[in-house]
Amino acid sequence: MEIYALIGHSGTGKSHQAPIMARKYDIEYLIDDGLLIKGNHALAGRSAKRENTRYGAIKRALFKDETHALQVRNKIAEIKPGKLMIIGTSRRMTDVIAENLGLAHPTYYFNIEEISNPESIQTALTVRAKTNRHVIPLPTFAIKKDFPGYIIKPLRTFFSLPAAQSPNISVERSVVRPVFSTLGSFYIAEHVITDLVEYIVSGTPGVQKILHLEVKNGNSKVCLHLDLVVDIFKIKDKKIDSLLKEVQTSVKEMIEYQTGFYLDQVNVYARKLHLNEDMLKDKDALRKMITS
């Protein structure tokens, strides 16, 4: 199976452009917003825009719920598509969706800027910011029962294909206002993130304590920085780099799973070594261990 990914920040028009790109590359199946879509039909899944909170919507779009993921995995196994396109806000997101659906990572990654002009992207962002309107790449009749009272209007566009094919292919999409948008905003306080990190790291052999923990949120990216005190004698293989990689992986996976937030970077540093008096007395053994 060839797997494609269409990537762009929220509100840049990915779902609007996805059917056009799919037609261009002869891709019949899309994974978008928690749904497996073919043409004008949702074959399996549940739209993330039906969730009551943004947190729930993120987890739904990532297929974090095992029952939801299993339903879509089984449908993919049944139909055995030759090509499939995953739509997401980042390369990491499309990779996570692929993993949760038991698929290989995409082979081809396309950014929204490659298929849409700057003016169209800016218009999409402005509409999203002012009205919180979202596009689903399905006709209104296909989703009306799932969005009672939340569909704003159908959206029909036409686009041209090479002369060898039909010159006017109609693509209908639906504009909806997500259920969670009527309930206000949903936030997770920064101290909750730091408490979770401390809990995750405290159970890792070789970590004496956290010296410094900082969450940086800017330019649409979330970065986590960790400075650790390391007890080298408690590390499984006595290698500091292995410990740091273990902490980096476990923190990223657990925070993303528990909160639904993406961590674009997790930087972990060993700033100090923890040594007791016996270790300090045997300096030769200590030097040998550190340099080995």
Buried (B, 14 or more C-beta within 10 A) or exposed (E): EBBBBBBBBEBBBBBBBBBBBBBEEEBBBBBBBBBBBBBEEBBBBBBBBBBEBBBBBBBBBBBBBEEBBBBBBEBBEEBEBEBBBBBBBBBBBBBBBBBBBBBEBBEEBBBBEEBBEEEBBEBBBEBBEEEBBBBBBBBBEBBBEBBEEBBBEBBEEEBEEEEEEEEEBEBBBBBBBBBBBEEEEBEEEEEEBBEBBEEBBEEBEBBBEBEEBEBEEEEEEBBBBBBBBBBBBBBEEBEBEEBBEBBBEBBBBBBBEBBBBBBBEBEBEBEEBBEEEEBEEEEEEBEEEEEE
